[in-house]
Amino acid sequence: MTGIDLRDISHAFGNTQVLDRVSLSVRPGELVCLLGPSGCGKTTLLRLAAGLEELQEGVISIGGRSVAHGGKGPGLPPERRGVGLMFQDFALFPHLNVRENIGFGTDTRDPARQAWIDAALLQMGLADTAGMYPHTLSGGQQQRVALLRALAPAPSVLLLDEPFSGLDVGRRAQVRADTLRLVKNSGVATLMVTHDPEEAMFMADRIHIMNAGRIVQGGSPTELYFEPADAFVTEFFGPVNRFHGAVSGGAVETPLGRFTVSGFADDTPVDVLIRVEGLRVAGYADAPEGEPDDNAGRQPASVTLEVETARPLGRSSYVVFKLAGGGRAIGRIPGMFLPATGERLEIAVNPRQAHVFSHHT
């Protein structure tokens, strides 16, 4: 396999263990995201892959050859690893114009590389900026230049560290789409670090969720969203309504209804996590149909709840419901849905958006 392969990577700064036996691979043409909270080890793993940190334990291979082996010295230097690296601050050279920045590190006498730069500038909407300097560019333009500079030498592997974090929300969506198209067209194996789950789901073919230096689950965006391995993964993809209960007769009761579960003995304490987008309002015409129920035996719950408040969010509405016996449940309802305070609504829960895990104190 070409691309990049990281096996049993462990790393510590002093007495702090930052990475603990991490393994992953990225194939040519594939984009893999490392997703997790700040401080979980994502960027350290990227720096080790690039050769910016000396590998302590494990093996890193790029293009089918070992470039670093823990305990056997620093390995190949960054410039000999065939990697393109893009930092979140872009790090453009202020004294070079756009074309010179992109071409830095390439053979300026190679017609093929110069033709690639011309085509890439046009594709990314930068043809008119070729002679401009970084300080005159917008944040989105600087991001595109940094990406093209990383790709210009035709690397085997592209490493992206929070590439969109410095962009405003309105600009980010378009730049993300442009970046994904260019990276996919290049066929390069791409490993990207982000803490934004929506960004990871949009960009990635596969996602690896990291926590405390370990990969806790890997898979496609759909697999991780609908089949999370634990409560941490579930909650990392967005807010949930969390309820505590005990299994009885193969099911668990919650204020949002009764859910059939499997694999738990009676009296097992469990947590039920229901995504806020999993709540559906009966009779609401704009609500999308629920995803097919692939969990045999788990039937949709249905309860009548009183509306406490509703606020518009644009593409969806944030609705707070009062629960019988106290407490609240949150629903994120598609479209502009603003029921009056005190209105009573029948609420169904999409069973694929409800996840049950053993309760840990």
N, C-alpha and C positions, 0 to 999 in steps of 0.2 A: 504493500500500500504506500502510495506517495502522500503528499500533504504533510500533516504534523501529527506526531504521536507522543503523548506524555504518559509515562508509566511510573506509578508508585512515587509520586513527587511529594517529598516532605521538606519543610523549611522552617527555620526558627530564627528569630531575632533575639539573641540573648536567651533568656528563659521563657520567652513567649513563643509558643508553637503557632505558626501562621498557616501552614499547610500540613495536612496529615494524610499521607498515602493517596494522593489524588491521581486518578488516571482518566484520560480522555483522548480522543482522536478526532481529527477533522480531515475529511476527504477533499480532493480537488473539486472545486465548484460548489462546495457546501459551506454554509454559513452557520456557525455554532455560537450560541450566546452563553456566557457565564453570567448568571443572574443571582444576585444576593445582596444583603444589606452591607453598608459600609463596614470595612474592617474584617470581612469574612475571608479575605485572601485572594480575591479575584485579580487585582492588579499585580500582586506579587507573582502570581502564576504567569501572567502575561510578560512581566519583566524577566522572569526566568527563561521563558520560551525565546525571548528576544536576545538573551545573552547579556542583559544589563545587570543581572545578579548572578553570582556564582552558585551553581547547583550543589546542594548539600547531599541530597538523597534522591535516587531515582534515575531515570534515563529519558532524554529528549531526543527524538529523531525527526528530521525534516527531509522530505524527499527520499525517504528510504535509507538515510545514513544517520548514524549517531552523531549529534553535534555537542552533546554534553552528557557526562556520566558522573553521578554523585561520588565524591571522594577521589576523583581522578583529575583534579585540576580544573581550570576555568572553562575548558571546552573551546569550541570555535568562537572567535570574536563575532560581534553582531554583524559586521559588514561581510562576513563570509558565510552567514547562515541562510541567505536567500530570503530574508524576511523584510516586509514593509511594515513600518510601525507608525501609527498615528496617535498622538497624545490628545487629551481633551482640551489642552490650551493651544493646539495647532502648531505652535513653535515655528512659525514662518520666519524666514530671514528678512529683516526689515530693509536691508540694503539691496535686495534682489527684487526684480519685478516678478509678475505672476509667472511668465514663461520660464524665467531663470529659476524661480523657486521649484517649479514642477520638474525641470530638467536637471536639477542638482543631483549629482550622483549617477547620472547616465552619461553615455558616450555621445557628446554633442555632434560627433562626426557620423553617427549612425543614422542614415536616412529613415530606416524603419522606425526608430524610436522617435525621431522628430515628426514623422507622419502620425504616429500614435498620439503624440502630444497635441498636434493640430486637431485631430479627430475628437480627442477627449475634451479639449477646450470647447469645441462646438457642441458636443453632446451635453455638457454640463452647463451650457449657457454662459460661458466665460470668454468667448472669442473676442469680445470688445474690451476685455480687461487685460489682455496679454501683456501690455506695456505698463500697466499700473502697479503701484506698490502696495504692500499689505495694509498700511494704515489708512488707505483710501477706500478699502473694501468693506462691505457689510460683513456681519458675522457669518451669514450663510455662504457668502462668496469665499471667505477665508477657509471655512470648513471644506468646501469643494476643492480649493487649491491644495490644502493639506492632504486630502484623500488622493488627488491625482499625483502629488509628489511621492506618496507612499507606493503607488501602483506603477509609476513610470519606469522603474528598473526591471519590471516584469518579475516580481518576487514569486517564490513558490508558496509563500504563506503571507497573509495580511493580518496584522494584529491591531485591533481598534480598541482604545481605552476611552470609554464614555464619549464617543465622538459627537454626540448631539447635545450634551449637557449645557453648553454655553449659549444655545439658541433659544429665542423666544418661542412660545407655543405655536403661534401662527406660522412661523417659518419652519419649525421643526418637521412637520408632517411632509412638506414638499421635499426638503433636503433628504429626509429619510428615504423617500421613494426614489429620488434620483440616485442616492448612494447604493441602494439595493440593486437597482437596474445595472449600474456600472460594474459593481462587484460581481454580479452574476454573469454578466457578459464577458468579464475577464477570465472566468474559470478558476480563479485563485481560491485556495483553501483559506477561509476567513474565520478567525476567532475574535469575538467581540465581547467586551466587558460592559455591563450596564446594571443599574439598580432599578430600572424602570420596566415592570412586567409587560406593559402594553407595547413598549418599544421592542422587547425581546420577542413577543408573540408576532409582531409585524415582520421583523427582520429574519428570524431564525428558521432554519430547517429543523434543528434540534436545540434544546435548551438544557443546560445543566444548572440545577439549583444548588447554591453553595451556602453553608452555614458553619461558622466556627471552624473554618479550614478544611471542611469536608464537602464532598458532593453528596447531597442527601437524596437526589433523584435526577434522572436524566430521561429525556424522551422528546417526542414532538410537542409543539405547543398545545395541540388538542389533547394529547395524553396527559400532560401535566395539569391542564385546567380541569378536565373531567375525571381524572383518575389520580388525584394527589396521594402521595405516600403517607402523609401525616398532616397534622394541624398546621405546622409551620409552612409547608408548601401551599396548603389551602389558603391560608391568610395572606401569603405573600402576593397572591394574584388578586387581592382586593378585599374589602371589608365583608364581614360575615355576621350573621346572627348566631351566637353561640349559646347552646343550652346543655345543661348537665342532667343526666338521667341514669336509669339502670335498666338493663335488658330484662324483659319479662315476656315469656312466650314467643321469643324470636322477634320481638319488636321493642321499640322505645317510644315513650310518650313525650311530646314537647308541646309548648303553647301554640305551635303552628301545626299540630296534628301528630298522628301516630305513624312511625316509620318502621317498616319491616327491615330487619338486619340479618346478616348471616355471619357465621364464624365467631359468635360471642355466646358464651354460656349464660343462662339465666342468672340474674343478680350481678352481672358484670357492670361496674360503673363505666359509663361512656360519655363522650362529648359529641354533640351533634352540631355540625357547622353548616349553616345554610347561607349561601351567597345572597347578597341583597338583590342581585339581578334575577335570582331564582324565584322571587315572589311574582305571582301573576294575579291580576284582578279579573274575576269572572265577568264576562260581558263587555269587557273593554275592547273595542274594535281594533285599536291600533297595537294591541299587544301581539307580539309574534307568537307563532305556534311553538310549543315547547319542543326541545330536542327529543328524538326517540329515546324511550327508556330501555337502555341496554342492561339494566340491573334487574334481573329476573326476580319477581316477587315484591319489588318495592313499588308501592302504589302512591300516587300523588295524594298529599294531605290537603284538606280543605277546612277552613275555619272562617267564622265571621268576626271581623275586627273593626274597632272604631278608629277613625282617623284623628290623630292629634294635630298634625300639621303637614303641609305639603309645600314644597318649594321647587321652582323651575331650575333646571340645570342646562337647558338648551335642547340637547338631543334626548334627554331623559328628565324625569322628575324624581325628587327625593321626598319620599312619603314616610312619615313616622306613624306607626299604629300602636294603640294601647293594647296590652295583653291582659287577659283575664287573670286576676290575682296580683296585678302589678307588673311593672316592667314594660319594655317597649321592643318593637321589632321595626327594622328599617327595610324599606323596599325601594329599589331603583327601577322605576316603571318607564318603559320606552315612551318617547314623545312627550307632549305637553299635557300632563294629566294632573289636574289640581282639584281634587275633591275638597269639599268644605269640611272644616273642623266639626267633629261630631258625627259625620256621615259614617254609616256602617256598610262595609263591603265584604263580599265573599272572596277570600284569598286562597289560592291554590299554590302549592310548592312544586316546582319542577324537580322530580326525584333525582335527576342527574346533577342537580345543584346542591344536593344535601349529602354531606359526608360524615360518617360515623367513625370515631377512633376511641381507643381505650383512654380512659381518663387518667391523667398523671397529675398527682398533687405536687 
